Amino acid sequence: MSDESRSKEDLIKELRLLRGKLADKNRLEVRDKDTGLPSGTFYRAIEESPLSVIITDRDGAIEYMNPKCMDLTGYNLEEARGENPRLWKSGEHPPEFYKELWDTILSEKVWKGRLHNKKKNGELYWEEASISPLVDKNGVITNFIAVKEDITAKIKAEEELLLSLNHGKDLANKFRTIFESSSDAIMLLDSNGFIDCNKATLKVFGCTRKEEFLNTKPGDWSPLTQPDGSPSNEAAREKCETALQEGRLFFEWSHRRADGVVFPAEVLLTRMRLAGRDVLQAIVRDITRRKRDEQELLDSKTRLHEAEKAAGLGYYVWDIKSGIWTNSQTLDYIFGIDEGFKRDVQGWLEIVHPDYREEIHHYLQHNVIRQKQKFDREYKIINLRTGEERWVNGLGTLKFDGNGEPSEMFGTIQDITARKHAEQEARRETETMKNLLMLSEATSSIVDIDELMKSVVEITRDIITVDLVISYVWDAERKILRPAEASGLARGMLPLFKTEPLATGNLSVKNAMDTGRIYMESASKDGVPLKLQQEGVCEWVDNADLIALLPLVGKREYQGLLVCLCLGGEQDCCGGISERKKRLMQAVANQVSIALEDARHYSESISRAMELSRKVETIETISTISKAILSTLDLDAVMELTAGMVSRLVSCDWLRIIEVDSVREEFTFTAGFEKDGVRESVVMSFDATSLTTVVDTRRPEYIADLSAIKSPLRLERDLMNDGYVSVLRIPLIANGKVIGILGLISRRVSAFLPSDLATLEDLSHHVAVALTNARLVRDLEDFSMGTISALARSIDAKSPWTHGHSERVTRIALNIGRKAGLREKELNDLRIAGLLHDIGKIGTFESILDKSGKLTEEEFSEIKKHPVIGSDILAPIQQLTHLLPAIRGHHECFDGTGYPDGLRGMDIPLFARILAVSDTVDAMGADRPYRKGQPMKVIIDELKRCSGTQFDPAIVENYLKTCDVVSLLS
């Protein structure tokens, strides 16, 4: 049975159900005000039915007819209501025909037959009708319902077929021509197998002669089983029987070619009469390509969904008038919603975090709906499935109705939680780095112990983010920890703190001081706080969530102790503290320990000035070097500056900063010097030198005499061959890893003193920090420029005709900029502007970009929008704000005839004037859909012709200087 027949039967079933509902009029509470019929599912089924439906009362007066009936007959409901269906009589049926009809339906039976009727305009048509009585619960007929189908075309086809049968020979020839010329496989079969086939059949099934195919059965050209697992022979027999019974059957089937290859196909079986017997005509179409395309489409949709999920990006559509909200599956995942979620704008607002809900609702109603702005907001949501707070970025564009009112908003929502966390982490890291630098500066410049500890406790409290930091300084003579300074301590507690030394007999304190390791204890996870009285530490403070003891241990003796406390206030330290903070604590302890020790040394130097004058001078020089290194984030500058400063502190013949790559197991010898001359950078593997000892032990290495090494590796052997003897190597450590080595070599035996080692160790901490920062900045700059280049290539990739356009324009612009005398910083900005000048074309349809003919005014207007679109896209990026005029103005003309703002002369930004020439040169020289690229002579002539009108004459002159015009013209 066809889909059309099933639809008709389903409708008839629904109409029969409706008949039962119509029978009891007292139960019909909700009715259409015009028709009096019940509203709801059945009424909509009748209204939208492709079949004509008429309902009359018991006497035949018309009460209702559906839109299909009105379209067919030409009468509307008002014209037909109260009339008898004889309104449509054509006069072709005799009176006894209608008597038999009425006798049937009055006996509560269904009448079925064909009617030849007449439309309002007089046109005749055929209908196939089914008329049923409707009875109430007492069995009394109340109404009649007629379901009718227009079969005029079918009758005409039958008549034409009947007519053609009178010309049997012509029909047979015509059928044979169609049969043989069809591109689909057509075959005839009876119960014994195939009895005829066309040429396409042989091609589809891989046969060379009809004899290979005829007298075979469908199962012979099928695999053993079909995709659903059913045996092919049995399934084929069932399909043929069904087609013979119902007259027609359409289905998909797996066939097998003569070479054994299985392919999917669409099969249409049609019953037909041939030589007085029923046979089947089978039309087979190979759908392998369609199936492959469908699978590729499905795969692409799956990949798209996975990509959206990976990017945390989903789309939505909001029908503003109905309030209905639909969205992609990715948004279900981001929001944590299921099928039962109320999908309207109110439901969406429930997902928005309460802190943002009122703001977003006001922005949506006031800015978007009333002022008709685009939706663009970052806000928090609460995942309904997990309860987790997430950050999202919502974008939306309005669609307007005929009255110019917003009717729909569609857009995307992206989960930016990771980005937000990264930004917050970056801010925290920046703040921490700032505080560490402040601590470094304080510890390197303050030599008074009391002043030093005052700065230390304030900065440490910010770095580690605790409530209270108090410090004690070790008094070696009295063997006590003397109170120094406190930050966060209540004013009333200061006298108690200042007058009570910390007992060194306390087990926690003793353990920290003896081991030199941080001691930490936190409240239990159920929130029970620490009792400091029981701990014997800071007994004048009641309770705490966490206590951390940071021992300050110098190279030779104790320096003091820092006590950090979380008191259960804003800082949540219950249950422990992160590894990051532990590392920060250790870094602070190390830095303060060194500073305290240096401060002690400085104090002692007052009484022994002559003896320690060189030490004081060295410390001051280290401080100068530290500040100089930390004043720049340029990696090469840091390297060269360090090498130069070290050579002033320690006398040597060879000095190198050596970078360590533990992943590749390589050393890179970068900045440095030799007294015999400067060497280029050298890369050496780990197994070629004993430098790995420094990496493995993280300790300095001093070799007084290289010749004492029994089995020297290649580097050490080369150094000896060059006449070097003494070696001093200092590790540069950051985050617990050796990231570099400071290497000094002398031609003298035992050339380095212990003071040299101490000096370089003090300096190494600052160099390591500066080296780490410079690396981070370099990596960030490389990443940013790579991102910008990738974005430019993605825009150029919108059209095969613009591939590489942005990069070529950038190269031309940089050549012009260099001729114009731009500085390096300006050239870098010009590079970014060149790469991004066409980013606005992301909003231009590919059909316009790829059009081979002349653009229409409307299409050119769309093209002219891209400078403004590009400027708007980049506007939120603060770091690119100064480049927006160049991107917006690169299509302005020197005489003021350009777009979008009609700027003139020097009012056009310099970068925009440079890009205008560069863009034109590349556009004219490149192939386009509507023309071939122009030779350089034509381009130069055009530049000269438009100099002073479209282009700045000075820019044109600078461009002509960038190339050998004579050779180009030749």
N, C-alpha and C positions, 0 to 999 in steps of 0.2 A: 504494500500500500504506500503511495507517495506521501510526502510531507504535507502537500496541499490537501489530500483526502483526509489525512488524520486531523488536520486543523479544522476541517469542516465538521467531522464527526465530534471532535471535542466541543465545538461551538454548539452543535445540536444537543449534546448532553447537558451543557450549561443551560440551554434554552428550556430543556425539559425540567431541569431543576427550578428554573424561573417560573415555569408553568405552575408548579406546586405552590410557589410563593404567591403568585398572582391570584390563585384560586380563592384564598381566604383573605378577602379585602380588609376584614376587621383587624388583621394582624399587621398590616402595612402601616407603620407609624411614620417613617421618613420617606417622603416622596418628592420627586422633582416638581417644582412649582409650575413649570410649563406643560410637562407631559403627564403628570400624575403618576408616573411610574416610580418604583423604588429606586433610590440612588444607591451607589455602592459598587461592588465588584461586578455583579451580573449586569447592572445597567451600563457600566463602562464597557463591558464585553460587547453588548449589543451596539452601543454607540460607535465603537471602534471596529466593528465587524466588517470584513470584506464582502459579506453576503448581505442581501437586502432582507430586512425584517419588518413585518407589518403585524400589528395587533388590532383586531376588530372586536366589537361587542358580539353578543349572541345573534343579533340580526344582521351582522355583516357591516355595520357602520365603522369606519376607520377611526380608531382612537390614537394610534401612534404608528409612525414609521421612522426608521433610523436614517442617518445622513446618507448612507450608501443607496438606500431606496430613493431618497429625494434626488440625488445626483443622477440616478438611472432614469427615473420617470420624468424629471423636469418639474414635478409638483412639490411645493413646500408643504409643511405640516398644516399650516393654517388653511391652505387651499383644499387639502385632502380630508381634513378632520370632518367626520360626520357623513362623508361620501361613502358609496359602496365601491368595492374594487372593480365593479363593471366599468368604472371610470376609464380603465385601461384596455377595455375589450377592443380587439382588432376586427371582430365580426367574422373571424375565420373558423371558430369552433361552433359546432351546432348546439342547440338548446339541450339535447340529451347529454352532451359532454358535461355541461355545468350541473345538470340534475344528478348525474352519477357522483360528481364531486361533492355536492351538498348532502346527498344521501349518506355518503361515506363519513363525513366529519360529524354529521348529526347523530350517527350511531356510535360516536366516541371512538372512531378509528382515525388513523393517519392516512391522508390522501397524498400520493406522490405521483408526479407526472410533469409533462411539458406544457407550457402556455405560450401562445403566440400573441403578444400584447402590443399596445401602441403607446408611445410617449406623448407628452404634452405637445411637442412640436410636430406630431404626426408620424414620426419615424417608427417603423415596426421593429420589434426585437423578440428574441426567444428567451424563455426562462425555464429552468428546471426547479420545480417547487415542491416543498413539503409543508402541508397544512395540518396542524394538530389542534384538537379541542382542549380547552383549559377548564377543568371542573373544580368545584369547591369541595369541602369536606363531606357534603351531603350527596356528592355525585352529580350535581347539577351543572350543566355547561354554562360558563359565564363569559368566556372569551374564546377567540380563535387566534392562533399565532401562525404566520406563514414565513418560512425561511426560503428565500429564492436566490438563485445564482444565474447571472447573465451568461447564456451559452450561445449567443448569436454567432460569435466567431467560430465556435465548435461546429454549429450547424452548417455554416458556410463551408467549412473545411470538408465536412462529410459530403456536402453537395458537390464540391469540386472533385472529391475523390470518386464519387459516383459517376460524375461526368467523365472523369479521366478513364474510368473502367471501360467506357464505351470506345476508348481509343487504346486498347490494350497493348498494341504493338509499340505505340509512341511511349506509353508509360513504362514499358519494360526497358526500352532503350534509354529513357531518361533516368530510370532507377539505376541501370547498369553504369551509366556515365558518372552519376553521383557516387555510386558504390565504389568504383575503381579509382576516382580522382580524390577521394577523401584522404586527409592526412592522418585520420584516426583509423585504427584497426577495426574493420567491420567484418563480421562473420555471421553465418546462419548455422543453426544447429537444431537437431531433433533429438529424440531419445537415444539414437544410436551414435551420436557424435556430430562433429562439424561436417556440413554438407557443402559449404561454399565460403570463400573469404576473398578479400581484396588484396591488392599489392602491399598496402601499408601493413597488413597483418604479418606478411612474410618478413618485412623489415623489423617490426616490433619484436617478433618472436625469434628472429635470427635464422629464418629458413630461406632456402634458395628456390625451392619449387613447391607448388601447391600440394603435390602428392605427399610431401613430408607432413603436411598439416591436416589434410582432409581425412575423415574417418577416425580421427583421434578424439579424445574426450577432454573436457576442461581440466579434469584432475591430472591429465598427462602433462599439462603445461603449468603445473603448480608445484611448489615444494610439498613435502609430506604433510606439514602442518602449517596453519595460518598463524599470524602473530598472536592471536588470542589463544593458541594451543589446540584449536579444533582441527581434526583430520581434514585435509583439503578435499578428498574425494567425497566424503559424506557432506561437507559443507557446500560444495559445488552443486550436488544433487538437490539439496534443500533450497538453494537459491533459485535453481531452474524451476522447481515445482512451484515455488512462491510466485515467480514471474508469470508462469502459465496460468495460475489461478487469478492473480490480481491484474495482469495485463502489462505491468511495468514494474521494474525494480532497479534502484540505483544503489551502489555500494562500492566500497574500496576492497581491493583484493591483492594478494601477493602472487605474482606470476613468475614463471621460470622460463628463461630463454633456452634455445637449443644447446647453447654452450654451458648451461647450468647456472648462469648468473640470475639471481632473483631480483625482481624489481617491483615497486609498488605501482598500482594502476587504479584508475576509476573505471567502473564497469556499469553500463546501462543495458539491461535486458528488456526487450520489448516483444510482447506476443504479437504475432502477425499470421495471417492466413496465406498459405501457399499450396496451390494445387489441391485445395479441398482439405487441408490438414493444418493443425496449429504447429508452428515452428517458432523459434526464438531468434530474434536479431540481437547480437551482442556487439556493442561498441566499446572498445578498450582504448584508454588513453594512458600512456606512460607518464606518471607524475613524479618520477625520481627527482627531477630538478626542483619541482615545487616543494616536495618533502624536504629536500636539502635546504632550500631557501627558508622554509618554515622553521627548520631546526636551527639554522643560523640566526634567524630572527629571535627564536626563543633563547638561544645561547647569548645573543647580544643583550637581550632584556635581562637575563640572569647576570651577565657581567656588569650591566649598568646598575642593577640593584646592588651588587656586591661593591661596585665602585662608590655608589651613593652611601652605602653603609660604612665603607672604609673611610670615606670623607666626612661621614656624619651629616650628610646633606640630603634633604628630602623636599618634595614640592607639595603645594596645596592649592586648592581653588575654593574661594568663599563666595557663595551667592548672597549678595548683600540683602536683597529683598526678601528672600526666604529664610536667610540665616543659616542655610545648610553649608556645612564644611566638609570637603573631601580632601584626602591627602594620600601620599604614597606610603608604601609599606615601611620605608625607612623612618618616616615620622612616627609611625606606630611604635617602632623600636625606641626612638629617641624619647618619646613622651611616655612610653610604658603603658600604652592603651590597648584594649582589645576590641572585639566586635561589638560588645555591649556598651561601649563608650558613646555618650551623647555628642554626636558630631555636629555641633553648631558653635557659633562664636562664644556663647556663654560657657559651653563646655571647655573650649580652648582657654578662656580666661581663668577657669578653675585650675588649669595646669600651671599658669603663671604663678611665680612665687608671690606670696602675700605682700612682700616689701615692694614689688614692682607692679602689682595688679592694678591699683588705682591709676598710676602714672600711664601704663600702657593703654588702659581703657580710655582715659582722657585723650591721649595722643591719637588713638584710633578714631574716636568720634570727632574730635575737633580738627586735628591737622589733616588726617587722611580723608574722612568722609566729607566734612564741611569745606575745608580748604582745598580738597582734591590733590593732596600731595602724595608722593610715593611713601610707602611704609619702609622705614629703615631704622631699626632699633636693635641694640644688644640688651638682653634682659635674662633674668634667671627663671628657670622652671623647676618644678618638682616632678621627677619621674614617678608616675602613679604605681608602677609595679614594684620599684625598689625603695621609693621614698627619698632617693638621692637628689641633691640639689645639682642642677646642671646649668651652664651658661649656653645661650643660643644667640645667633644673629639672624633676625628676621628681615627679609626683603619682600616687598609687595608692590605690584603695579595695578592701577585701577583700569577697568574697562567701563565705558559709559554707554547708556541707552540713547535712544533717539532724541530725548529731551536734554541730553548733556548731563544727566545725573549718574552717579556711580551705580553700576549694576552688579559688578563682579570685581573681585580682587584675586589675583593669582601671583604666586611667587615661591620663594624657597626659604627654608629654615635650616640653619647649619649649627651643629653642636660644636661650640668653640670652647668647651670646658678646658681641653688640653692647652689651647692657646692662652686662655685666661690664667690658668695655673702657671704656665711658662712665664707669662708676663709678671705675675705676682712673684714667682720665684726669681725672675731676673731683677725685679725691684728690690727684693730682699737681698739678693746677692750683691747688687750695686750698693745698697745701704751697708751691708756687712763689709764690703770691700772699702767703702768710704771710711767706716769706723776702724777697720784694720789699718788703713793708711794713716788715719789720725793717731791710732795707737803707735804705729811705727814712727811717725813724726814725733810724738810725745816722748816715746822711749829713747829716741835717738837725739833729741835736742834738750830734754830736761835732765839736769844732772843733780838737782836737789831732790833727795829721796822723798820728802814729804810732798813736794809739789808733784813729783812723778806719780806717787801713789794716788793723789787726788785725781789726776787725769785718768789713771789706770782704772779706778773703780767706776768712774762715770762712763768711760768708753766700753769697758767690759760688760757693764749692765745692758748697754744697748746692743752689743754684739751678740751676747748669749740670750738676751731677752728674758731676764729673771727679775724678781721683785726687789731683791736686796743683794748687794755685793759689799763685803767688808774685807779689809786687808790687814795682815799682820806682817811685820818685818822681823827677821831673825836677829836677835842680839847675841852675838857669839860669846861675849864676855860673861853675860849673866845666864846664858843658855835658856832664854825664854823667847816666846813669840810676842813681840810688843805690838799693841794696837796702833794702826797707822791711820787709814781713812775709811769712810763708809759712804755708800750711795744708796738711797732708798730707806734709810733708817730714820724712824721717827725722832724728832728733835729731843724729846724727853728721854730717849734711850741713849743718846750720845754720851752723857757723863758715865753711865754704867759701862759702855763699850770702851771708852778711853782709859778707864781706871783698872780694868781687869785683863791681865795677860791671858793668853789662851794656854790651857794646861797641855803640855807636851806629853803627859802621861796617859792622856785619853787614847784608847785603843785605835779609834778611827784616825785621829791626827797622827799618831805614831806610825800607823801603817802607811799613810799617805807620804809622810816625810821619809820613812825608811826606804820605801820602794820607788819613790819619785813618780808614782802613778796617781791618776785622779781617783779619788774615792767618792762613790756616789750611792745614795740610798733614797728611795722614793716611797711615797705612801702606797698602801695596797690598792689593788684595782677596784675594791669595793668602797674606796674613798676614806678609809680610816687614816687620819693624818699621823705624821711623825711627832713624837714627844721629844722636843729638843732637850728638856731637862734630863730625860733618860739617856740621850745621846751624849750629854756632857759638853755640848757645843752650843754657844750662844744661848745660854740658859735664860737670859732675860727676854727672849722671844718665845711666845707661847707654842704654837704648832706650825708645821710646814708640810707642804706636799712633796718637797724634794730638797735635799741638801747635797752640795757637791763641794769637795775640798780639792783645790788645785794647788799642789805643792810647787813652790818656786825654788827649783834646785839649780844652782849654778854649776860651773865646771868643777869647782873644788869644794863647795860647801853649800849649806842651806842658805836661801835668800829670804824666804818668808812663806806666807800661805794666803791664798784667796779663798773666801767662803762665799758660795753662791746659794741663795735660798729662793724657792718658790713658796709663797705664803698662802696659796689658794685664792688669790685675787684674780686679776685679769689673765695672768699667765696660767695655762693649764699644763702642769707637768706631772699630773697624777698618772702613775703607771710607768714612769720612766721618761727618758729623753732621747731624742733621735741621735743616730750615729753622726750626722752632720754637726750637731751641736757639740757632741763629744770631741770631734776633731777641732772645732773652733776653740773649745775650752783648752785643748792641748796646745794649739797654736798660740793662744793668749798666754798660757802659762810659760811656754818657751820664750815668747817675746819679752814678757815681763821679767822672767828670770834673768835673761841676758841684760835687760835694761837695768835691773837692780844691781846686778854684778858690775856693770859698767859704771853705774852711779857710785857704787862703793869704791871702785878703783879711782874714779875721779876725785872722790873725797880724800882718799889716801894720797893722791898725787899732790894735794895742796901742801902736805907736810913733807913730801919727798919730791919736790918739783924737779930738781935736777935729775934725780934718778929715773923719774918716769916721764920726762919731757917728751921723749920720742913717742911713748905710748899715747899721751894726750894728743899729740899732733896726728898720730895715726887714727885715733878715734874721730877727730874732727874731719879728717880727710874722708873717712868712711861715710860720715854723715853727709858730707858734700856729694860724694859719689851716689849715695842712696837717693838723695833728693833729685840729683841730675837724672838718674836712671828712671825714677818714677815720674819724671816730668814729661816723658814721651811714651807713646804706645806703638811706635814704629819699630818693628822687629829688627831691621837692619841697623837702625840708629841705636837701639838698645845694645846690640852686639858690639858695634864699633866704639860706642861710648864706654862700655865696660872694659873693653880691651885697652883703650887709651888710658883710662883712670888707673887700672891695675898696674900698668907699666910704670906709673908715677909712684905707686906705693911700694912695689917690690921690684928689685933689680933682676932682670932676666934677659936672655938672648932670643928667646922664642916664646910666643904666647898665642894661644888659640882658645876661642869659645867653641866647644864641641857639643853639638846637639845629639841627643840620644833618641833613636827610634827603636823601641823594644819590640814592636810588631814585626818590622822588617829585619830586626837584629843588625842595625847599621849605625855607624857614627858618621856625622857630617861635620867636617872641620870648616867653620864659616869665618867669622870675624877674627882678626888677629894680626900679628906681624912677625917678621923675622928681621934681624938686623941686617941680613944680607939682601933683603927685599921682601915684598908682599907676595904670598902664595894665593892661588885661586882655591875655591872651595873643593874639598876632596871628600869622597864617600868611601868608607872602609867598613867591612863586615866585622862582626863581633869576634870571629875566630882569627882575626889578623893582628890583634893587639891585646895587651893585658889590661886595657882600660875597663874591661868587663869586671875586673875585681872591684873597682869603685862602684859600678852599677849594682853588683851583687851585695856588697857589704854596706853601701851607702855611707862609707867613711872615706876620709882623705887617704891618699897614697903618696908616700915620700920614698923615692929611690935616690940615695946619696951618690951611687955610682952604678951606671947602667952595665958596666963591664962585669959586675958581680953576678949578673943574671946568668944562670947556667944554660938555659935553652930559650933565648929571646925569640919572641914572635916577630913578624915582618916589620911592624911599625918601629918597635924598639931597636931592631937590627939596623933599619934605615937611619934612625936617629944617631946611633953610634957611628955609622959610616960617615955621617955628616959632621962628626966631631962633637956631638952633644954628650953630656955626662950626667948631670943631676936633673931629676924630674920631680915636680910637685903637682898633684892632681886633686882638685877640690870638687866634690859633688854639688850640683845645683838641684836642690830637692824642693818639690812642690806637691802638696797633697800626698805625701808619703812616698812619692816616686822620684827617681833620679831622671830629670828631664834634660840635664846637660852636665858638662864637666868643664871646669876652668883649668886649663893645662899650661904650666910654666916649665921651661927647660933652660938650663944654663950649660955653658961649656966648662964650668968649674966644678970640681968635686965638692960635695957637701955645701952647695952654694946657698941653700935656704935655711933660715933660722926659725926657731919655734915662734918667735913674734910674727914672722911672715905667715906662718900657718894660721895663727890666731886672727891676724888681720883679714886674711882671705876667707876664713870661716865666717867671721862677722859679716863680711860683704856678701857672701854667697846667698844668705837668706834674702837680701834685698834684690839681688840679681835674679834669683829664681822667681820671686813674685813678679818682678817687672817682665821677665821673659814669658811667664805664663800669661800675664795680661796682654802683652803684645801679640802672642800667638792667638789668643781669643779674638782680639780685634781684627787680626789678619784673616782668620777663618771666617769671621762675621762679614767682613768686606767682600771676601771671595764668594761667600754664599749669597750676599745681596746682589752682586753683579751677575752671578750665575742665574739667579731668579729673574732678574730684569731681562737678561738675554733670552732665557727660556720663554718668558712672557711675550717678548717681541717676536720670537719665531712662531709661537702659537697663533699670534694675530696674522702674521704673513701667511701661515698655512691655511687660512680661510679660503685662499684662492691660489691655484697653481701658478697664476700669472704674477703674484706678488711674493713668491718664495725668495727669501733672502733680501727683500727690498730694504727693510729697516737697517740691517747690518751694512748694506752698501751705502745707504744714505749717511749712516754714521761715519763710515770711513771717509767719505767725501767731505762731510762737515768738519771732521777733525783736521784734515789737511788744510781746509780754508782757515780754521781757527788758529792753527800753528802759524800760517802766513800772516794772520791778523795780529799775532803776538800775544795770544791768550796764555795765561799762566796754567800750571798743571792742574790746580783745583778747578779752574774754569773749563779746561779741556775735559776733565772728568765729568763735570756737570753737563757739558755739551754731549758727551758720549751717552749719558743716561737719557737726555732729551731726545737724541736721535733715535735710540732704540725704541722709545715709547711714543714717538710723535704720532703714529697711526693707531694707537691702542683704541681710539674711539671707533675704529672700523669693526670692533667686536659686535657693535650694534647694527652693522650694515648687512643686509641680506647678500648671500653668495651669488644669488641670481643677478644682482646689480653689478657686483664686482666682476663677474665672469661674462657679462653681456657682450656679445660680439658686435652689436650695432650701436648706433648713437643713442645716448641716454635721453629719456623723456625729461621734461621739466620736473615732474614729480620725482623721478629717480635721481636727477641731479640734486634736487633739494635734500633728498635722503643722504647722498654722499656728502653734501656740505655740512651736515650735522656732526660729522665725526670729530672735528677739532674741539667742539664744545663738549661732546660726550666724553672724549678722552680727558679733557680738563676736569669734568665732573667726577669721573671714575677715580682719578688720582688725588682729588681734593682732600679726602680724609687722611692722606698720608702726609703727616707734618713735615717729614724730611724732604719731600718733593715739592713743597708749596712754592719754592722759589723758581721751579721749572714750569709751573702751570702756564705763565704768559707765553713761553716759547711754544708749548704744545698747542695752546689755543690759537696762537697767531701765525702758525707756519704757512697759512694760505692767505695772509694779508698781502696787499700789493703796495709798492712804494708810492704809487700815485693815489692811494685811498680807495681803489675799486675792488679790493679783495673782500674776504669774509673771514670770520663772522661779524667783526666789529667795524670794518671799514677804516682801520687805522692808516695813518699816512706818514711817510718819511721816517724820521728818527723816533716817532712815537711807537713804531713797531719795535719790540725788543730785539736786541742784537742776535740772540740765538735763533729767533723766529726768522730773521732776515737770512741768516746762514742756512737754516733748514729749507727755506723756500727755494734757494738756488740748488742745494744738494738734492732735494726731492725731485725737482724738475729735471736735473741732469740724469738721474737714475730712471725716472719714469719715461723720458724720451728715448733713452738708450735700450730699455728693456722691451721684449715682445709683449704685446697686449692682445686680447681676443679680437680687437677690431683693427690691428695694424702690426707690422713688423717694427723692431727696434730701429731707431734712426742712427745713421753714422755720426761720428764725432764732429765732422765739419758742419752738418746741419744743426747739431746741438749748440755749437759755439756761435754760429750765425744767429740762432734764435736768442741766445743769451745776450749777445750784443744788441740785437734789435729791441729787446725788451728791457735793456738796462736803462734805469731812470723812470720806467713806467711800472713794470711788474716787479723788477728787482732793484736792490740797492747797488748803484754802480761800483761802490768800493768793494762789495762782496764779490761781484762778477769779476772785477780786476784781480782780486786775491785768488779766486778759483782758477783763472787763466794762468796764474803764476805757479799753480800746483802741478801743472802737467806740461809736457813738451808739446806745445801746440803745433809746431811745424811738423814734427814726426807724426802726430795724430792726424793732421790734415793730409799728409801724404799716404 
